[in-house]
Amino acid sequence: MTDEQDAVFNIGGSVTDDDGRFFVEGEARASRGPDGQLQVSSEDLRCARGIGHDDEDGSCGHPEAVARRIQEQLGAGSQVAVDRAAAQEVLDEVAAEHAASIAAQDQARADRAAQPAVRSYVQDMDAFQEAYDQARERQRSGQPLVPYMTENATGGLGAREGGRAFGVEIEFDYPSSMTYQEQRAAHERIARELHEAGIAPNANVNGYHASENAGYTDAPNAWRLERDATVAGEIVSPILYDEPQTWQNLATVCEIVRRNGGIASMGTGGHVHVAVPDYDHTVANHNQLINTVAGYEDVIYRLAQNPANDRHRGLAWCHPNDQVSRPYSSVSQVRDYNNSHRIGLNFQSVHGRNSDHAEFRMWDGSLDPGTIQAQVNLSLGLTNAALREAGTTPPPPPQRVGHHRELHQARRASGQRGSLTGEAWTSNTQAFRSLMDRIYTTAEARAQATAVYAGTRWHDG
């Protein structure tokens, strides 16, 4: 019901007076008067008793009595004005949030257009090849494969002003040679050293989801060591932004865990949470992110591998999202069909609120700060590109994990051997190069991801 539209509903009910009980049926019409008061008309209600029990003036008062009762129950009088004001306040808030979302999308497009030109990996194969060769040379010489940046590491995507907040969860194990007592002592040392370094709020080995239960904060000393049923332990970060202290703390966390025996085994994963408050209730934004990830799925799962291992950990805890192109018609549908700790892109915390964040779960666990930073950059880049392109640029067609490995196997079956060169190499790297052009505007971010690409292999699906 609005000021312009009445509400009409069917009525079937009884009324009792001094003459007994009477049944009234028909349609009641509710409307708002000029003063905002609720009014219910009995004009289309009729009494089932029929003729013979009318009042002295020839009318039956039962329909009017029912109408008055309806009006009372619907909250006539001053409460209507209060309810209308409260409803309008909610509508105004929703409208403001939507306007902010549109403004953020426009700003993302403007920022992209204003970025200085960098060499395109799609149009300039040499730009990609140079970064790839430099990464392989670092690997051969024993230097860190993946560059680690401490200033403007995300190219503005994770900036406190104008960027997105993010967070990381770093799972780790211990070598099988360590006894239970040794692992427990290592846990206690890690917790103590995190606290002594000013990174953790206490020296405790916390329970599962301790950070969530305590309430997330952007305080730099809110990193926590938590227990986890699937791995030896997990380090959960506070809310982070692209600032030198963030990257200094991340490097310290990795160093403390490694020094006390922690390893990134094949069973560990790395999770990156990315804030999406500007996605609002616009389901097109969410669909765009889901389908962009699906379009580059095979590339993303290659980049999800820890370069220190010879393959990705597998899909048991991070399988690709199944229903990627319904398309969804509401944010609640997005969440309902993409809400699991066993999928690559988890929308468990997406409701259309300012606190929304998407969780990228496909990344392997790593204790190398450069690799973790690259995972953060990829998550931020995909999230921002989806907002920027929603409604204007269609996502690429789905390319399921295992696609490139199948092509490789077919090539070998046909008798072709050796490293890829020429057109074959150009074709094999095309999807990766397209992703780089799509999500990054800085040469540094592209080179960092290229290093991960150089140290990994295509997933077998």
HUBEL-V535085 format. One line per field, one symbol per residue. ss: DSSP state (h for helix, s for strand, l for the rest). phi: phi as a letter, one per 20 degrees, with the letter a starting at -180 (. if undefined). A space follows every 50 residues. Layout:
ss = ???
phi = ???
//
This chain:
ss = llllllsssssssssssllssssssssssssslllllsssslllssslll lllllllllllhhhhhhhhhhhhllllhhhhhhhhhhhhhhhhhhhhhhh hhhhhhhhhhhhhhllllllllllhhhhhhhhhhhhhhhhllllllllll lllllllllllllllssssssssslllllhhhhhhhhhhhhhhhhhllll lllllslllhhhhhlllllllllsssllllllsssslllslllhhhhhhh hhhhhhhhhllsslllllssssssslhhhlllhhhhhhhhhhhhhlhhhh hhhlllllllllllllllslllllllllllhhhhhhhlllllslssllll llllllssssssssllllhhhhhhhhhhhhhhhhhhhhhlllllllllll llhhhhhhhhhhhllllllllhhhhhhhlhhhhhhhhhhlllhhhhhhhh hhhhlllllll
phi = .cfecfdcbfcbadcdcfepdcddbpddddbdfgenffccedgdeceffn fpcffgenddefgfffffffffffnfnfffffffffffffffffffffff fffffffffffffefffcffffecgfffffffffffffffenegfdfcdd clfdmnfdffdnddfbbccdebcdgffffgffffffgfffffffffemdd fbdeeefgmfffffnfbeffddfcecfbfecfabedeffdcfcgfgffff ffgffffffdnfceffeeccdcdcfcfffleffffffffgfffffdgfff ffffffffdeaffodgdbfgffdebgffdbfffgffeccaeddfcddgdd cndfefbededffffbddgfffffffffffffffffffegnccffffgcf fogffffffffffenecnffblffffffefffffffffddddffffffff ffgfeccffem
//
